[in-house]
């Protein structure tokens, strides 16, 4: 209560408490209105800010969606936010790697297509060469055998001519075997079971003994022979043929031994004679293609070839081939053997 003096009159003011409650509610309503308006403005501001801050994620989503369809040509820019920039750099590296991988796969597919075309062309050429060998060379060898057979039948009373005709027959038989082997390599393998390396080398030794009966030949082949690839068997056969031919032509030997042996890692073929040994005619500078060819065959299969002079004299040719073929064939060496290793 408030009192005011006005001369002979005194004025007293008595407050009404009920009105203060109404004023408090009015102030509270006004404050709540302003607070609600502030919250609304803050919500709108946060929404706009988040939308702007998350706008780069739409580009990320679009890039991943395009990548899911197999296209990696889109790159993400850096927007200044550390986390998003790291994500952009990681995605760009991944896209670069995948893009390069796709390019490599496309190049690989093109290479496979080209290799298939080359292989088809090689198969056609192999078939053509096989036909020519069969139709031309085989017929020529057959004709020579027929002539030699006729000479043999009509020269029974002439030992020299008769013996030469037998040699021609034996050599043409060996040539036919060689042509047959080449044809088998050019054509698809026959369904018949292939001969073992021991049987093939034993047959070569028997044929050679019939041609040169004056040279004693001892052929020893170890039991339980391993399974060799066609390239290895063919290389050992050619190596034995070339070595025995060298013995007959150059060694002046009276005996020769052939040993085929193996262990868990390699197969070894050794040809030893008691001839004049490793020597060279200084006046003979002709290249030794037979020895170089043997060395190339053995090295192409990852093996080694040694020419030695045993303590008892003569010459030993020893080839060792690993049982497992090399993953990449060794490059053939075109260097010739030393002069002292040539006959």
Secondary structure, DSSP 4 states (H G I P E B T S, - for coil): -EEEEETTEEEEE---HHHHHHHHHHHHHHHHHHHHHHHHHHHHHHHHHHHHHTHHHHHHHHHHHHHHTT-----PPP-S-HHHHHHHHHHHHHHHHHHHHHHHHHHHHHHHHHHHHHHHHHHHHHHHHHHHIIIIIHHHHHHHHHHHHHHHHH-TT-HHHHHHHHHHHHHHHHHHHHHHHHHHHHSPPPSSPPPPHHHHHHHHHHHHHHH-TTSEEEEEE-SSPPP--HHHHHHHHHHHHHHHHHIIIII--SEEEEEEEE-SSEEEEEEEE-SS-S---TT-----HHHHHHHHHHHHTT-EEEEE--TTSSEEEEEEEESSPPSSPPPPP-PPPPGGG--
